[in-house]
Each structure stands twice: as C-alpha cells, then as structure tokens.
Amino acid sequence: MATVRTDGPGTDSGTVTVEQLRRRGWRGRLVVLGPAFVAAVAYVDPGNFATNFSAGAGYGYLLVWVIVVANLMAMLIQSLSAKLGLATGKNLPELCREHLSRWGTRFMWAQAELVAIATDLAEVIGGAVALHLLFGIPLFTGGLITGVIAFALLGLQSRGHRPFERAIVFLLAIILVGLTSTLFRTDVDPGGVAAGLVPGFAGLDSLVLATGILGATVMPHVIYLHSALTQKRLVARSPEDTRFLLRTGRTDIVLGMGLAGLVNLSMLVVAAALFFGTDVPGTDTLEGIFAGLGTELDAVAAYGFAIALLASGFASSGVGTYAGQVIMAGFLRRRIPLLLRRLLTLAPALVVLGFDIDPTQALVLSQVVLSFGIPFALAPLVWLTAKRSVMGDLVNHRATTAAAVVVTAIVVALNGVLLWQTFSGTG
C-alpha cells in the first residue's frame, strides 16, 4: 500500500494512502500541494527586489527576457529536485555524500554554506530595510527582528509541515498582492515588454544585473531544499501512485514558480514604466524605490512595496535557515542547534547593517555570489537524476537531461563572461 508519510519529524501525525488521495480528485491534489510554494518564496526574496527594480530603473525593459528565461529554468530545476526526493527518499546533499569522495563532499558543503550565508544576507537586509521604511526602526534592530521572526516561523515545523507551509503561503500571497496591485495601476508599454523578450545586454553593468537576476531567481539553496521537502512526505509503490504524484508535483511547481515569475516580472516592469529615463533620484536603492513609488504613483504603491518587502524578508529568511539545516545534515551528517545556526548566518547581515554599508548594493552583490553557486548545485542534480541506478523508473528522459545540461551551460557561460569582463576591464 502506498502512503503519504506524515509521521516523521516535522510532519503531521498519522498517514493517508495515495490511493485515498487519488479518489478525492482535485481535493486530493490540494493535500499534496505545498513544497513548491515553500521553494517559490526563495525566488521572490529581497535580493529579487533589489536586482529587478534596479534592472528596470536602469535599463527599462531590456532584461525582461532574463526574468522569463530564469523562471523557465527554475521550473525545470525544481521539478528535477522534487522528483529526486520522491524517487529516492533522500535529498540532494545526502545523495552527494553517497556518490562523491570525502573531499568532494566537504568542498560541496563549504560552497553550499557560503551560498546559505549570502542568501541570509539578502533576506535579513531586506526585512530590516522594510521595517525601517514602514516604522522608522533602525536597520540593525530591524535585522535582529527579522532573524527572530524567521526563527519563530521555523518553530511551526514542530507542529507538522502544514502549519509552516500555510504561514509561508500566506506571506507569499502578501508579496503577490503588494506588487501586482501596483502593476495593474501602472502605464506599462506592451511594445517595450515585447522588445525586452529579445536577448541582449548594454555593457558590463547590465550583465552584472542579469547575473544577479539569475542568482536571485535560480536559487542554489532551494535546489537542495526542494528534494528534502518531498523525500519523506510522498511514497509511491505502484505505477498509478507514481503518475498521480508526478502530475501533482508538476502542478505544484507550475503554480508556485508561476506566481514567483509573475512577481519578478511585475517588479521590473513597474520600475521600467515609472523610473526608466526619468530624473527620479535614488532608484538604484530600496529606499529610493519606496520614495519614487510614492512620488510617481501614490503612497499606496509605496507602502505596498514596503509590506511586500517585509513579507519577503520574513518568509525567505525562514526558508533559508531551513535549507541550511538540510545542507549541513545532508553533507556532513551533523546538526547544530537551530538557534546557533540562526546566529551564525545572521552575523554577516548584522555586520553590513551595523557598519552602514549600502544595503541595496550588498543585496545585488549577494545575488551575484549566489549565481556562482548555481553550477555546484545543478551539476550533481542533473547527474543524479540521469542515473537509472539512482532514480529507477523516474530517471530523466534524454530530452530532459539535455535541457538541464543546456541550462547549466548557460549559467556557467554567463558567469564566465562576467568574470572575464570584470577582470579585463572591458564591457
């Protein structure tokens, strides 16, 4: 009998069979939905706010294509990660530990931890800036508050996966409403958006932003996390169960990643329509965007932006800390107290806030760091999901593997060009 496991740590008590869920039709699918929405929060974290608004304000609709391509990449990548957990009952870090050498595993852990720190940097800074914009709270204090809220969100896991997922979906809904409501009240140029679908750059600065958008959209830590979100939750022991879970997983990913893509596109398009080619000052900073929205549109748009940013900081910080737990436990078979991990990953963000470093620039640079971590998460994911000995009947089709290889190659090439132009002084 196939079951959905709900009796492990961090899950709800009791079990329900997959057959029972199949008989419930769409109601059964609703029970299974959730992991992709948790993953989607990482795709609309404060780093996205910084890179997408900066891209729209500085280059108009030029980089629309980057967001569209990055979102399609995200759908493919997250589907592979979710399928890996479903097929093996293990997450990506655990499988890397099993199939790589000892030193290879340690290297993978070290770079993944660096990615986790860069992730937390963006999320805590975003929450702190939002609290400052909304309530005038000092940035350092706002960073501490964001860390505490994220810790409280993680505490919901002790009651099962559903309370945590519901809290994350609620915050995701706030982000969506806060930004799309402004989009619908903005005079967007459809021709400009269409032209932005044609790939192109405008020098090194636009390439840096494009790499940042990619790092903010295809998030390395959530590639590791998604496999953990499905590994012990779903168990298929018949072809019918497998087909049901795969279909439901695809629906989950399309909905979750689709919402994230809409949010990201809204940011860039609003910034392009309101700020590009104008003399509105400071639109390369979060504070300037807040003020600019109030000037060019109204206070509702400005506060909608700030509330969305706050929800993003809270939710993504909780998800990021969760991913950090999965990374350490998977690669090293070690766990450290959650409070200690929260303090360690919070420290760099507090340093930035305490020393009055420009938070928006720190956000953009953190996303560039994240983009360099993507290949190290993607390569083993593609390799493992293409191995029948690992995946069984859920092994990738050749076309899927080919598409994943192309995605990985694009990421590596884009980062290589960025490095070359940066150090050669060209662009």
Summary of the structure (lengths in Angstrom):
residues: 427
radius of gyration: 20.7
end to end distance: 60.1
largest distance: 65.3
contacts: 1659
relative contact order: 0.21
helix: 79%
strand: 1%
